[in-house]
């Protein structure tokens, strides 16, 4: 299902042809893979905590604002390697608020020199519509619109597969596999179509041992709309110091500038997305990413499944 973009009356957003799906897009998708693929949880031998805040269409009233917080980690049990994760998403778009709380599990297996993971996600969706702020003009008692805040919940199921080797990775996933239908109040409901994702990435090593080019892409579709992001980042890494800068191109949508690095053990990243439609450069989208990782030692001696997985 297409995401709603509620803006103030008179905002000529239709001319921009900016559209999206139910799930929000993140510029730092390459650092937030569990947000769209549950099979990626626990891919490194680290506790991984990530958070992001996105403010889209800056300068417009009722513009979308999205907050994401997640954590994942690997563990070893019953002779196998696994990953677990939890995430919270809060997406506010005008009078609508979309929330998702999910838990994730992935089973991991060595295969052809890399690691193959299969994952599932179970979540609860919370949908809210604040009807108290709707102005109906000449028909204030229109029964099609709630006059107060109404909400509803629904079960959400997702799944994915993910394969990672030394210098590359690839993943397939599907969110909302059960096509949730959330009743919002007594007269309205929200139907959510499955969304399918494909992601891949490759590290290009340079002659300078401290520099590398990290490429990645993410494509998704719900069968009606689609979006693709292709990213290139130049990364400097030496003596625990990490800095990067990059660009993302989304055909027919936007160009995004990214910059970030590790500061005192904290990964900080910032991006600004400029739309290639009629929206002014100053009305783009800001995103702030914060991440933290700490090494874990949960594996049998000499059998660390994750020792070659260092793509980000």
LINUR-V77722 format. One line per field, one symbol per residue. burial: # if it has 24 or more other C-alpha atoms within 12 Angstrom, else .. A space follows every 50 residues. Layout:
BEGIN
burial=???
END
This chain:
BEGIN
burial=#######.....#....################################# ########.#.###############....#################### ##########...##################..#..........##...# ###########################..###.##....########### ###........###########..############.....######### ..##########....#########...#...###########....##. ...####.#.##
END
